[in-house]
Amino acid sequence: MSLGRLLNQPLTVQATSDATLDDYGSVIPGLPIGDPIPVKGYLEQTATTEYVGGRQTTVTTWAASLPVGTAITPMDYITNAVGQKFQVSGEPWHVWNPRTKAVHHIECKLTEVT
């Protein structure tokens, strides 16, 4: 099955402003910039880890495949059709196809923390 046929999940990409620090040095997440942009893509869970301590936390990593031309940065969030929100982790990768000598699709790592 080609990747193009898998890019069928409705997603939204939300751009955000840079994070800032408050008076105590704690990180204040960036605020949404503009409207969410709808896009068809493919999400796949790659790993999950559970931390039990002062509070129970689960950190799950995902991979997103997006069509060429999707505007996405490390500051953005992706939300799927059921409302799960994922933060882009690291620089998105524009996957190069040497046969066509063009970018085939965009991949980015995502993190969901609950």
C-alpha positions in Angstrom: 0.0 0.0 0.0 1.4 3.4 -0.9 1.8 6.2 1.6 -0.5 8.4 -0.4 -3.4 6.0 0.4 -2.6 6.2 4.1 -2.7 10.0 4.3 -6.5 9.9 5.0 -6.8 10.8 8.7 -8.4 14.2 9.3 -5.9 16.3 11.4 -5.4 19.9 12.3 -2.1 21.8 12.6 -2.0 24.6 15.1 0.9 27.1 15.0 1.9 28.6 18.4 4.1 31.5 19.5 7.4 30.9 21.3 7.4 29.7 24.9 8.4 32.3 27.5 9.5 32.2 31.2 7.6 33.6 34.1 9.1 35.5 37.0 10.0 32.2 38.7 11.7 30.7 35.7 8.8 28.3 34.8 8.0 27.8 31.2 4.8 29.3 29.9 3.7 27.5 26.7 3.2 29.5 23.5 -0.2 30.7 22.6 -2.1 29.6 19.4 -1.4 31.8 16.3 -4.2 32.0 13.8 -6.8 29.3 13.0 -6.0 25.6 13.0 -5.2 24.3 9.4 -7.0 21.1 8.4 -4.8 18.5 6.7 -5.1 14.8 5.8 -2.2 12.7 7.3 -1.3 9.5 9.0 -0.5 9.1 12.7 1.2 6.1 14.2 2.1 5.3 17.8 5.8 4.5 18.2 6.4 4.0 21.9 4.8 4.6 25.3 6.3 4.9 28.8 4.6 5.1 32.2 6.2 7.0 35.1 4.9 6.3 38.6 6.0 8.8 41.2 4.5 11.9 42.7 1.8 11.5 40.0 1.2 9.0 37.4 2.3 10.2 33.9 2.3 8.5 30.6 4.5 9.8 27.8 3.7 8.5 24.4 5.6 9.1 21.2 4.0 9.1 17.8 5.0 9.7 14.2 3.1 11.8 11.7 3.2 11.6 8.0 1.9 14.7 6.2 1.6 15.7 2.6 4.1 17.9 0.8 3.4 21.6 1.4 2.1 21.2 4.9 3.4 24.2 6.9 4.7 22.7 10.2 7.4 23.7 12.7 8.8 22.4 16.0 6.5 24.8 17.8 3.2 23.4 16.4 0.6 21.0 17.7 -1.4 18.4 15.7 -4.8 17.3 16.8 -6.6 14.2 15.5 -10.3 13.7 14.9 -10.9 12.3 18.4 -9.3 15.3 20.1 -5.9 13.9 21.0 -3.3 16.7 21.0 0.3 16.1 20.1 3.3 18.4 20.3 5.8 18.3 17.4 9.1 17.1 18.9 12.1 18.2 16.9 12.5 19.5 13.3 10.1 18.0 10.8 11.8 15.9 8.1 11.1 16.6 4.4 11.5 13.1 3.0 13.4 13.2 -0.3 12.7 10.7 -3.1 15.8 10.3 -5.2 13.9 8.8 -8.1 11.6 11.7 -8.6 14.2 14.2 -7.2 11.5 15.9 -5.1 10.1 15.8 -1.6 7.7 12.9 -1.2 6.1 13.7 2.2 6.9 15.2 5.5 7.5 13.2 8.7 7.6 14.5 12.2 7.9 13.1 15.7 5.2 13.9 18.1 4.8 13.6 21.9 1.6 13.2 23.9 1.8 13.6 27.6 -1.1 12.6 29.8 
